[in-house]
Amino acid sequence: MIRSTFGGFTMAQQALNANQRAIDVAGQNLSNINTPGYTRQRLDLASISPVGASYSSSVFDCKVGQGVMMKGITQIRDPFLDIQYRNQITKVGTADATDEILSRIGEIFDETDSAAVREAFNNVITQLKNLATPQNAGESSTDRLVRSSFEVLINAIHEKATALDDLEAEMIKKMEDSIVPNINSCLEQIKNLNEEIKNSQVLGNPALELQDTRNQLLDDLATYLPIKVTYKTDTSSGEKVDLLEVTFRDITLISDTKVGEFSFDGTGGIPVSLEVTDALNPAATTDITNLIQNGVLKGNLDMLNKAEIFDGTDTKGIGYYRGMFDAFVDKMATVLNDLNGDALFEKSDGSGAGQPFTASNIKISDGWMNGTVSIKKSNGTGGTDPSTAYENVQLMINALISDKQIFTIKGADGGDITVFQGTIQNCFDNIQDVQAIERKASSSILKNHLTVLNQIADSRDAVSGVNMDEEVMDLMRYHQSYNAASRLMTTLDEMLDKLINDTGVVGR
């Protein structure tokens, strides 16, 4: 029995359409080979099954399919690599934020400037040694030189204290004006894209380019905090529609077209706090300041809020360096005041005698400034020997550069906590040493995380990125298939022509 007259033509037409569309997809991929965030697309094809059984069929009936069917155009993505990439980029965000702030702290305690603390401290030692020499000890001008050198030192101390305060204020402002608004904007954009994608899919359009944009935003969001992305399918509209849900721990940040919101509070100073509302329950607000394991938020919040030994946490944030700097200043002022008897240093903020000196409140005492107080050169134990007549000044010198001191702070229970042991000079040097070690560690961690991230990104690009060689090969393959389908149609036309015009003319 002769087959359906136009069945073969239909099959050839479907082949032509499928190969034409495959060429279009390959062209689309090649056109976007340099487009950031573009995901390689693929035409999904399926064979059309032959017709079912009939009374005229037999076991010897050879049924052939009815051609090729285009099922749709999809993206080539590996969800596992997406999860790996976002988990790793979160770690990079933590290390990068920490490294940036440690770099700024290093600039504050940079001692290459001739007016820096160490240079001023060394000048104080030089002037005290001059004061301890017999030929200069009786000169009031020598005492004024010592006082002037201390004024230079205190000015340098105030500059660094102000720089630390400015860095802290800058970080708070950055959180308020940049980081948190960027996160909320990212959440809002993803929500809007969810709605656009859903509307497109209801109309039968997969909205692949919109999905690329959404994936980029999800990657951006993952730099701030660890997120979990879940895709669900809704078929209630008659079309397959993707529904996106983004969560942090047990808090829903995005659920389809519902979105949560982050809020930062730095008005009360340190510690600052970060809260987020649940997308499914806007009335529920959760303080997540100490719940974030990784990300830019983690790095910034830790460097703002934590001070390691000073508050019992595990991070040497800005508060740690301020605390060590204050401990250096307090020990220097307290020891010299005790050795002199009459106060050489006072607190500018009017705090009581039981309160420590800080880098911000230390000043030369009014008595020393107006001349009613001066450095006592002898404490009465040196006798009349000229070599020991100025032993109190020597004690001051030793206290600053050679005597081991114990630096303590008051703990929460009122007890003393030792934060450093060594000379007063070494205490300041230790601040720079710790910063250098912490910066080196953070830079090394950042480098390692970036290496792993780049490896994952390469693996993801190998799957989702456009490879020019592969696309060109596809173009050649589909072009050959298109030519073959065209030849099929020509052959069918010739067969039909033979059937119509040349069959049954013999013997006429």
C-alpha positions, -999 to 999 in steps of 0.1 A, spaced: 0 0 0 14 34 -10 21 57 20 4 91 25 12 114 -4 24 143 16 37 124 47 72 124 34 71 161 26 59 169 61 88 149 75 113 168 53 97 201 62 100 193 99 137 184 94 143 217 76 126 236 104 145 218 131 179 223 115 171 259 107 162 265 143 194 246 155 215 269 132 197 299 148 205 287 183 242 282 174 242 317 159 227 331 191 254 314 211 282 327 189 267 362 190 268 362 228 302 345 232 315 376 250 282 386 268 288 385 306 265 360 323 253 344 291 244 307 293 248 284 263 215 274 248 205 241 232 177 230 209 160 200 223 148 175 197 127 144 198 116 118 173 78 117 165 65 82 173 48 62 145 10 59 145 -6 33 168 -20 -1 159 -48 -6 135 -68 -35 120 -48 -33 89 -15 -37 107 4 -69 108 36 -83 124 52 -77 90 42 -41 88 73 -19 92 63 14 108 85 44 105 84 75 126 68 107 114 98 130 117 115 153 142 98 175 168 113 206 185 106 203 222 120 237 232 152 257 238 170 252 272 200 264 289 230 242 297 237 246 334 250 224 361 231 232 394 259 216 415 285 239 400 262 269 407 260 259 443 298 254 446 304 287 429 281 307 452 294 289 483 330 298 473 323 334 463 308 339 498 341 329 513 359 353 489 336 381 501 346 375 537 383 374 530 382 404 507 363 426 532 386 416 560 417 422 539 406 456 528 400 468 563 433 454 576 450 472 547 434 505 560 445 498 595 481 492 582 480 526 566 471 542 599 499 526 618 524 531 589 556 544 604 574 556 572 563 592 580 590 611 600 562 626 622 549 591 631 546 578 667 579 557 668 600 587 656 583 609 682 588 583 709 625 580 701 628 617 703 612 616 737 639 591 748 666 613 734 654 644 753 650 624 785 686 613 782 697 648 777 678 658 808 697 631 828 731 645 820 747 667 847 754 696 824 718 698 813 699 687 844 696 721 859 684 739 828 647 747 827 650 748 789 658 711 789 626 703 807 607 723 781 624 703 754 612 671 770 577 685 772 578 696 736 588 662 725 559 647 744 536 672 728 547 660 694 542 624 705 507 630 718 498 649 686 509 618 666 489 596 689 458 618 685 461 617 647 461 579 647 432 577 672 413 601 649 422 580 619 408 548 636 376 567 645 373 579 609 378 544 595 351 531 618 327 559 608 335 553 572 328 516 575 294 523 592 285 548 565 295 523 538 272 497 554 244 523 556 247 539 522 262 512 500 263 476 511 228 472 527 211 492 500 228 472 473 216 440 489 180 453 491 182 465 455 195 431 444 166 414 462 141 437 446 156 432 411 154 394 415 118 397 426 109 418 395 127 393 373 108 364 389 76 381 379 87 388 343 100 353 338 68 338 352 47 360 329 68 350 299 67 313 307 29 314 310 29 327 274 52 299 263 84 319 262 112 303 283 128 338 290 163 324 289 180 358 288 160 370 318 171 339 336 208 348 328 203 382 344 187 366 374 216 342 378 240 370 378 221 388 405 220 356 425 258 354 422 261 390 433 238 383 463 260 353 473 290 376 478 273 393 507 260 362 526 255 325 521 222 318 504 203 287 493 185 288 460 156 265 453 136 261 421 100 248 421 76 241 393 41 253 390 18 240 362 -15 255 375 -16 279 345 -13 251 320 23 259 312 54 249 332 64 279 353 96 282 375 92 296 410 124 308 427 130 307 465 161 322 482 167 315 519 194 323 545 193 298 573 156 295 580 148 330 568 131 334 534 147 363 515 128 358 483 97 336 475 85 341 440 73 377 440 76 382 478 108 397 491 124 404 525 145 435 535 177 441 553 181 470 578 213 482 594 216 502 626 249 520 633 234 551 650 244 539 685 280 533 676 297 500 683 284 474 682 263 478 651 235 455 642 219 440 611 183 428 608 163 412 581 125 407 576 111 374 563 96 375 528 67 353 539 62 371 572 71 408 570 62 413 606 90 389 616 124 406 620 155 387 629 188 401 642 214 382 620 245 402 631 261 371 646 245 345 624 263 351 592 291 325 585 307 340 554 304 369 530 311 406 527 286 413 556 305 388 578 338 405 571 326 441 577 305 433 608 333 413 624 359 440 618 335 467 632 321 447 662 348 424 674 380 431 693 393 396 702 409 396 737 391 428 746 357 413 742 363 376 742 356 371 705 377 354 678 384 383 654 410 412 657 387 439 644 392 477 646 384 476 683 414 453 690 438 478 675 422 507 693 423 487 725 460 479 722 468 515 712 449 528 743 467 502 765 500 516 752 490 551 759 475 543 793 506 525 805 530 552 793 510 580 810 503 561 842 539 549 847 554 583 841 529 601 863 536 576 891 574 580 888 571 618 887 546 621 916 531 653 901 509 646 870 526 651 837 496 639 818 458 644 822 426 633 805 410 659 782 375 644 786 373 649 823 371 612 832 378 602 868 410 589 883 398 554 880 394 556 843 422 548 819 440 571 796 432 566 759 448 577 727 419 602 723 419 618 757 456 620 768 471 655 770 499 673 787 488 684 822 480 720 828 506 721 855 534 710 832 522 734 805 522 765 829 555 755 846 542 747 880 550 710 874 582 697 860 600 664 857 616 654 890 651 645 882 658 627 915 636 606 939 661 610 968 677 576 965 707 586 944 727 604 971 753 631 961 770 610 935 767 629 902 763 597 883 732 588 902 718 623 910 693 620 882 681 585 888 644 594 884 649 604 848 668 572 842 639 553 857 616 570 833 638 560 804 641 524 816 603 523 821 597 533 785 623 512 767 636 483 789 614 475 819 590 447 813 554 459 819 521 440 822 493 455 802 459 446 816 422 455 811 392 449 833 372 418 823 334 415 825 338 400 860 359 429 872 392 409 871 423 418 852 430 404 818 465 405 805 466 418 769 504 422 765 536 417 784 568 436 774 582 471 773 561 501 765 580 506 733 574 470 724 537 474 730 534 499 702 556 478 679 534 448 687 504 466 672 522 468 638 535 433 641 500 419 647 485 439 619 512 427 595 506 390 605 469 394 602 471 411 568 495 385 555 471 357 567 440 374 552 458 380 519 469 344 518 434 332 525 419 356 499 444 343 473 436 307 481 398 313 479 402 331 446 422 302 432 395 278 441 368 302 428 385 305 395 388 267 392 350 264 398 343 293 374 363 275 347 344 243 353 311 262 352 322 280 320 332 246 305 296 236 309 276 268 305 299 290 285 300 292 247 329 274 230 335 287 196 349 254 182 318 235 193 294 260 179 312 262 146 311 223 144 273 225 152 268 250 124 286 227 100 267 196 112 232 213 111 240 228 77 248 194 63 215 181 79 196 210 64 211 201 29 202 165 34 166 174 44 164 195 13 177 166 -8 150 144 8 123 169 -3 138 169 -38 138 131 -40 102 130 -28 92 155 -54 109 134 -81 91 103 -68 57 121 -68 64 134 -103 71 98 -115 40 85 -98 17 111 -113 31 116 -148 48 84 -158 29 56 -140 3 37 -162 12 52 -196 26 19 -210 5 4 -238 -16 36 -244 
